[in-house]
Amino acid sequence: MTACAIEDMTAGVAGTAAAAGSAPEAAEPDGPAEPVKPRAGGAPGGDPDADGEGAAGAGASEGDTGAGAAEAEADPAASSAGPREEGAPEVGAPEARAPEVEAPEVRALQVRAPEVQAPGAAAVPPLPPMPSAPPAVPSVPPAPSAPPEAPARTVEAALPPAPSRLVPPALTLGAGHTYAARLTPAGEATGPGWFPERWTLDGPEPYAVPLPLDRPEEAASDVLPLSDGRVLIRREVAAGRHTFSLLYPTGPGTGEVPLGALDCPELTLLPPSPDGMSAYALLPGKRSTGVWLVAGGAFGPEQVADVPGCCSGGVWLDREGRLLALDRQMPGGGPVKAVVVDLGRGGEVTPLLQIAPESNDRLLLADADSGLLLVRSDAPGHDRLGWGVLGSCLPVRFPECLRAPDETLTPFAVQPGQMLMPESCAVALRIDGAGDSWVGLWRPAGRRLHQFAAPGGWLAGSGFWTREGVLHLPYSQEDAPCAVALMEAPVDEPHPAVTTGTHASGATPPRGVCTPVPLGQAPLTGRTAPG
């Protein structure tokens, strides 16, 4: 039996079940059926079991000479009564034909050469049942996404995601202190939520520019200003999925440039890079921590370094954004030590702080001009604030005036421009006491902590120094939503000069002053004087 004969039988069965009474015209035979060769998956007319079921009409429109095209040409009535309507009833077989024979499924390339029998065969092979729903149309592959919408990269992490915070950071200052950014409450009219706000600080008067979009932001989002006025925002749009975009004002509205996404349970934005146009993030893994460039790259987020161990913190040591200091704990536990990651040499890691073998030594703040370092270490027996000089062989010192058992002291700004004079740099500290925060001012050479009340509405922990020694403290009040308070560094009383180790041989250092020794030999006990 040829393929055309089977098609005629199919058309007859479908015609019996159809409402139309007229018999269809028979198509001219195409000759003996050719054996159907198996085709590769995805090729036109390929095996429907491998490629999914396609519509019969699709084969005919592409010039296919299979059974589906012949049926469509030979019997239009059968095609119209076939399974092309949703929920059509299954057509039963007439009593005149062989038992258990059902109407054939109208599908291209369903008749195969091995199933064709010679004419005059005693029995007709059973035909497949007619489906109750039309065949599914092959799905169209999605179009490739634009470069900014690159697929999110997945980073394997060692720890579960940290709980979301309820209040965002107070204010983030950009490189050069020209711009700052924060998340401010959206107001009761729009419900709970936040929207980004950019502050401009280099003009005669500071002013704020709101950057709202059509949706409020979550408190767990982060904003970071760039030197060109755009604001980077990181959002956690789903559990473990972080997206990055650049926001900028466009007249009455806000423009947004998507940068890409990362899939990881935990992600921490680093402080603004000194170059002003780059932004980095830390992604902790099982045995290492990745440093990712999330803004400023050419192809979305990209990994620039992989540091063994679990890293936190983040302090820039130079003006180019190449040397990054991180607080690292090696896999398996052990003390936390500050290390330097050279992003210009593929993430090369070198030690920075080694006060004692088992002490936890963290870097809090650094000044690239003078080399002044502010550290927190438990080498003296408990956590203390100390200071040292980058590249110096002198030991880290822990001033007694920075020891406050009932308060928490956190340095947040160092006076710039004091080349080769780290002891003269003014340092601003945030002092957190019982239910309140205020400002502390200190110089290494002064050995005294000056404490002042913060301005009302101070965005705690934010501020910067000028080269002349004037501290700028941003604050926000109801009558002054964007303002800056100025505070001059106090003058310290003169003290005897600290010995530098250059006095004559055999001379006795002044009483109460420790003799500086190399860092590896620094005594941790037995100091006789504060500072």
Helices and strands as residue ranges (DSSP letters): H 3-17, H 48-51, H 56-61, H 67-74, H 76-81, G 113-115, G 147-149, E 153-154, E 172-173, G 175-177, E 179-185, G 188-190, E 194-200, E 207-210, E 222-225, E 231-238, E 241-250, E 253-263, E 268-269, E 279-284, E 288-295, E 302-308, E 310-316, E 323-329, E 336-342, G 343-345, E 348-351, E 361-366, E 372-377, E 384-389, G 400-402, E 408-414, G 422-424, E 427-432, E 437-442, E 449-452, E 464-465, E 470-475, E 483-488, G 519-521
